[in-house]
Amino acid sequence: MLRHIVLLRMDAETDAERNARAGRIRDALTALPPHIPEIIRLEVGANSIVRPGNWDLALTVDVADAVALELYRGHPEHQKVLQLINELVADRCAVDFDI
């Protein structure tokens, strides 16, 4: 099994704007599992402790393998969420590892 972890930093001036943007992305991501059969498990969480250097939102997606990850990434519903992320996010980092 493969775990895909993504950290997002919102492009926002205020905490309220940061929280609103993170909430929109969280809602869009949590709606994906019924549409993308490759998703075994998906969790999204907003940062709960404000500390310099912390990211605003974390995503963890478990899929069967690298092929399933590419199917997830290319799925039209995921592509819609990526458009939203591109509009609202200043920075992104990711890591994929076998579990």
Contact map, one row per residue, 1 for C-alpha under 8 A:
111000000000000000000000000000000000000000000000000000000000011110000000000000000000000000000000011
111100000000000000000000000000000000000000000000000000000000011111001000000000000000000000000001111
111110000000000000000000000000000000000000000000000000000001111000000000000000000000000000000001111
011111000000000000000000000000000000000000000000000000000011111000001000000000000000000000000111100
001111100000000000000000000000000000000000000000000000000111100000000000000000000000000000000111000
000111110000000000000000000000000000000000000000000000000111000000000000000000000000000000011110000
000011111000000000000000000000000000000000000000000000111110000000000000000000000000000000011100000
000001111100000000000000000000000000000000000000000000111100000000000000000000000000000011111000000
000000111110000000000000000000000000000000000000000000111000000000000000000000000000000011110000000
000000011111000001001100000000000000000000000000000000010000000000000000000000000000000111100000000
000000001111100001000000000000000000000000000000000000000000000000000000000000000000000111100000000
000000000111111011000000000000000000000000000000000000000000000000000000000000000000000100000000000
000000000011111011000000000000000000000000000000000000000000000000000000000000000000000000000000000
000000000001111111000000000000000000000000000000000000000000000000000000000000000000000000000000000
000000000001111111100000000000000000000000000000000000000000000000000000000000000000000000000000000
000000000000011111110000000000000000000000000000000000000000000000000000000000000000000000000000000
000000000001111111111000000000000000000000000000000000000000000000000000000000000000000000000000000
000000000111111111111100000000000000000000000000000000010000000000000000000000000000000000000000000
000000000000001111111110000000000000000000000000000000000000000000000000000000000000000000000000000
000000000000000111111111000000000000000000000000000000000000000000000000000000000000000000000000000
000000000100000011111111100000000000000000000000000000000000000000000000000000000000000100000000000
000000000100000001111111110000000000000000000100000000011000000000000000000000000000000000000000000
000000000000000000111111111000000000000000000100000000000000000000000000000000000000000000000000000
000000000000000000011111111100000000000000000000000000000000000000000000000000000000000000000000000
000000000000000000001111111110000000000000000000000000000000000000000000000000001001100000000000000
000000000000000000000111111111000000000000011100000000001000000000000000000000000000000000000000000
000000000000000000000011111111100000000000000000000000000000000000000000000000000000000000000000000
000000000000000000000001111111110000000000000000000000000000000000000000000000001000000000000000000
000000000000000000000000111111110000000000010000000000000000000000000000000001001000000000000000000
000000000000000000000000011111111000000001110000000000000000000000000000000000000000000000000000000
000000000000000000000000001111111110000000000000000000000000000000000000000000000000000000000000000
000000000000000000000000000111111111000000000000000000000000000000000000000011000000000000000000000
000000000000000000000000000001111111101111000000000000000000000000000000000000000000000000000000000
000000000000000000000000000000111111100000000000000000000000000000000000000000000000000000000000000
000000000000000000000000000000111111100000000000000000000000000000000000000010000000000000000000000
000000000000000000000000000000011111111000000000000000000000000000000001001010000000000000000000000
000000000000000000000000000000001111111100000000000000000000000000000000000000000000000000000000000
000000000000000000000000000000000001111100000000000000000000001100011011000000000000000000000000000
000000000000000000000000000000001001111111000000000000000000111000000001000000000000000000000000000
000000000000000000000000000000001000111111000000000000000000111100000000000000000000000000000000000
000000000000000000000000000000001000001111100000000000000001111000000000000000000000000000000000000
000000000000000000000000000001001000001111110000000000000011110000000000000000000000000000000000000
000000000000000000000000000001000000000011111000000000000011100000000000000000000000000000000000000
000000000000000000000000010011000000000001111100000000001111000000000000000000000000000000000000000
000000000000000000000000010000000000000000111110000000001110000000000000000000000000000000000000000
000000000000000000000110010000000000000000011111000000011100000000000000000000000000000000000000000
000000000000000000000000000000000000000000001111110001111100000000000000000000000000000000000000000
000000000000000000000000000000000000000000000111110000000000000000000000000000000000000000000000000
000000000000000000000000000000000000000000000011111000000000000000000000000000000000000000000000000
000000000000000000000000000000000000000000000011111101000000000000000000000000000000000000000000000
000000000000000000000000000000000000000000000000111111000000000000000000000000000000000000000000000
000000000000000000000000000000000000000000000000011111000000000000000000000000000000000000000000000
000000000000000000000000000000000000000000000000001111100000000000000000000000000000000000000000000
000000000000000000000000000000000000000000000010011111110000000000000000000000000000000000000000000
000000111000000000000000000000000000000000000010000011111100000000000000000000000000000000000000000
000000111100000001000100000000000000000000000110000001111100000000000000000000000000000000000000000
000000111000000000000100010000000000000000011110000000111110000000000000000000000000000000000000000
000011110000000000000000000000000000000000011110000000111111000000000000000000000000000000000000000
000111100000000000000000000000000000000001111000000000001111100000000000000000000000000000000000000
001111000000000000000000000000000000000011110000000000000111110000000000000000000000000000000000000
001110000000000000000000000000000000001111100000000000000011111000000000000000000000000000000000000
111100000000000000000000000000000000001111000000000000000001111100000000000000000000000000000000000
111100000000000000000000000000000000011110000000000000000000111111011000000000000000000000000000000
110000000000000000000000000000000000010100000000000000000000011111111000000000000000000000000000000
110000000000000000000000000000000000000000000000000000000000001111111000000000000000000000000000000
010000000000000000000000000000000000000000000000000000000000001111111100000000000000000000000000000
000000000000000000000000000000000000000000000000000000000000000111111110000000000000000000000000000
000000000000000000000000000000000000010000000000000000000000001111111111000000000000000000000000000
010100000000000000000000000000000000010000000000000000000000001111111111100000000000000000000000000
000000000000000000000000000000000000000000000000000000000000000001111111110000000000000000000000000
000000000000000000000000000000000000010000000000000000000000000000111111111000000000000000000000000
000000000000000000000000000000000001011000000000000000000000000000011111111001000000000000000000000
000000000000000000000000000000000000000000000000000000000000000000001111111001100000000000000000000
000000000000000000000000000000000000000000000000000000000000000000000111111101100000000000000000000
000000000000000000000000000000000001000000000000000000000000000000000011111111100000000000000000000
000000000000000000000000000000000000000000000000000000000000000000000000011111110000000000000000000
000000000000000000000000000000010011000000000000000000000000000000000000001111111000000000000000000
000000000000000000000000000010010000000000000000000000000000000000000001111111111100000000000000000
000000000000000000000000000000000000000000000000000000000000000000000000111111111110000000000000000
000000000000000000000000000000000000000000000000000000000000000000000000000111111111000000000000000
000000000000000000000000100110000000000000000000000000000000000000000000000011111111100000000000000
000000000000000000000000000000000000000000000000000000000000000000000000000001111111110000000000000
000000000000000000000000000000000000000000000000000000000000000000000000000000111111111000000000000
000000000000000000000000100000000000000000000000000000000000000000000000000000011111111100000000000
000000000000000000000000100000000000000000000000000000000000000000000000000000001111111110000000000
000000000000000000000000000000000000000000000000000000000000000000000000000000000111111110000000000
000000000000000000000000000000000000000000000000000000000000000000000000000000000011111110000000000
000000000111000000001000000000000000000000000000000000000000000000000000000000000001111111000000000
000000011110000000000000000000000000000000000000000000000000000000000000000000000000111111110000000
000000011110000000000000000000000000000000000000000000000000000000000000000000000000000111110000000
000000011110000000000000000000000000000000000000000000000000000000000000000000000000000011111000000
000001111000000000000000000000000000000000000000000000000000000000000000000000000000000011111100000
000001110000000000000000000000000000000000000000000000000000000000000000000000000000000000111110000
000111100000000000000000000000000000000000000000000000000000000000000000000000000000000000011111000
000111000000000000000000000000000000000000000000000000000000000000000000000000000000000000001111100
011110000000000000000000000000000000000000000000000000000000000000000000000000000000000000000111110
011100000000000000000000000000000000000000000000000000000000000000000000000000000000000000000011111
111000000000000000000000000000000000000000000000000000000000000000000000000000000000000000000001111
111000000000000000000000000000000000000000000000000000000000000000000000000000000000000000000000111
